[in-house]
């Protein structure tokens, strides 16, 4: 067996380990919980816990933790050792079923959107048996959900699991109509591509903006950026290759299916792509991937930047969310297939996705809305804020033929009677890719390209699962009592395509003409996070999440508060950081440089030597220093006004409309001064040094 095969999953309490170590009846009971959602008996949990503990100790673990994903966007963990005291003053290593199933971290210090008051500290973590436990740095990590004392979800994972149950329930109903009696459940699968930057650690340590915010708040463009397209898929530098090798090793040990690695478009930018996994497992793995990237980078003297837009003027980083639906029998429901039976099934599920995206443009935009991602959407590396679907010419023609009952423009001029004639087989590469589309069909899956690189994938996939579940429910409700199933299904698909084809767009999403065309079609263009979040609590969204038991109204209102507060907090930190850098570093440094220029000009004048450079540079510096000082004072004054807002929604719009323009005004003169200041007098490493510093 190869070294990689031996390494892969070696730190994971996976199915192979459970099958080898657990008693047969215990293993069978646990599998029933994992596959069918059956409640786990405490006695079974005790056996699993003891076996898990023995395995973890053999691997060098001394502690365990309930590893969960609060609404901070990162993971959380509280470590407890396995040790228990004995009467003779010694210890034994114990881990009970109760400890495995449930933990009790403090819930008051995590974002709750008002669900938890400061004095109400009790919260619970509960084992997610569908996601394997793993060992990380000597700690047994047990994936869990996190909820309040009252049972409300305080994390990213609970709603994701609920949405997976919702789509499984409704998709199974639809599949029964096609005679798929052997299908017991349906799962969505995801392969999230992860983009990131690597810069030298010693340069990162000299940038307050990177330390406090993860992105550069000042910075003049380097003489060379990505104009020559020479970095994309280029030869990987030895230092980066060494990082990638160690990263793969660590991820493979944790069972993360890291598959593809390459240079991305911008200098210092790279990408990692995994193989598909069940959505909740993929969400866990992506969180582990981001955490591991940061740790491994530091071992190589670098810092991994996961912000959506760490450098102005070059591409930012996204997370392409490749989403599909599969049955427990192994059938991909977004694969067109080769038979009329498969064609009809595919077209019905495809219609559900099209209708779901059209009716829930707001929710899809909300699911990727952050202060950082607002800088990225609509630029050269990311789709616009307008949500549309790319299907490709060939599939679009087929759907048009179905919608209009006209011959499909193929070799055989036949009417597309669903379930009777054959839909042309689609290979995965039947059409070109469209990197400007937010939601693109790529053969047997949809690629949701709008996610920011720093975000959890849980929110976007919770929305995707839920909105498609709703359409499948509507389809099942209509078709379950059909007298002529094929006829009514055909009519349903035609109706959906006719009413929702406005969301299908195969052209250039960056073209200004598309913005105008999208407006004519009635598509939303929610350019910023506050604009998007203002729709979260619309009645249709409260009803949707409530009916599918994904979010209660209390939970959804809490998320609105958390997301809005986070937007404001991020911008407040950025604004304060800019002021700190301006007042303490940039303006004093340029004042010192100005004095050098003035002294040099006077000295030259006394010698009768030409001093044009010093005089003109000093004039420019003085003008820009004055502009920067005034901009800093305005930003300070406007930040004081943020204290007067009682409503977080109103405050978020104030940050968007007032504070962000203030920050832009403050940056412009600073970047101008960097262009003319001497390298030794400018207080921070330049874009050129950071983007080209890893050699």
Secondary structure, DSSP 8 states (H G I E B T S, - for coil): --HHHHHTTTTEE-HHHHHHHS-HHHHHHHHHHHHH-----HHHHHHHHHHHHHHHHHTT--EEEEEB-BTTSS-B--EEESEEE-TTS-EEE---HHHHHEE--B-TTS--TTSS-TT--BEEEEE-TTS-EEEETTEEEEEEEEEETTS-B-BSHHHHHHHHHHHHHHHHHHHHHTT-TT---EEEEEEE-EEEEEEEHHHHTT-HHHHHHSS-SS----S-SSTT--STT----HHHHHHHHHHHHHHHHTT--EEEEEE-SSTTEEEEEE--EEHHHHHHHHHHHHHHHHHHHHHTTEEEE--TTSSTTS---B--EEEEEEETTS-BTT---SSHHHHHHHHHHHHHHHHHHHHTHHHHHHTT--HHHHTTTTSTTS--SS--EE--HHHHHHHHHHHHT-B-SSSS--B--TTTS------TTSS---TT-SEEE-SSSEEE---BTTS-SHHHHHHHHHHHHHHHHHHHHHHTT-SSHHHHHHHHHHHHHHHHGGGB--S-TT-HHHHHHHHHHT-----SHHHHHTTTT-HHHHHHHHHTTS--HHHHHHHHHHHHHHHHHHHHHHHHHHHHHIIIIIHHHHHHHHHHHHHHHHHHHHTT---HHHHHHHHHHHHHHHHHHHHHHHHHHHHHGGGG---HHHHHHHIIIIIHHHHHHHHHHHHHHHHHS-TTTSSS--HHHHHT---
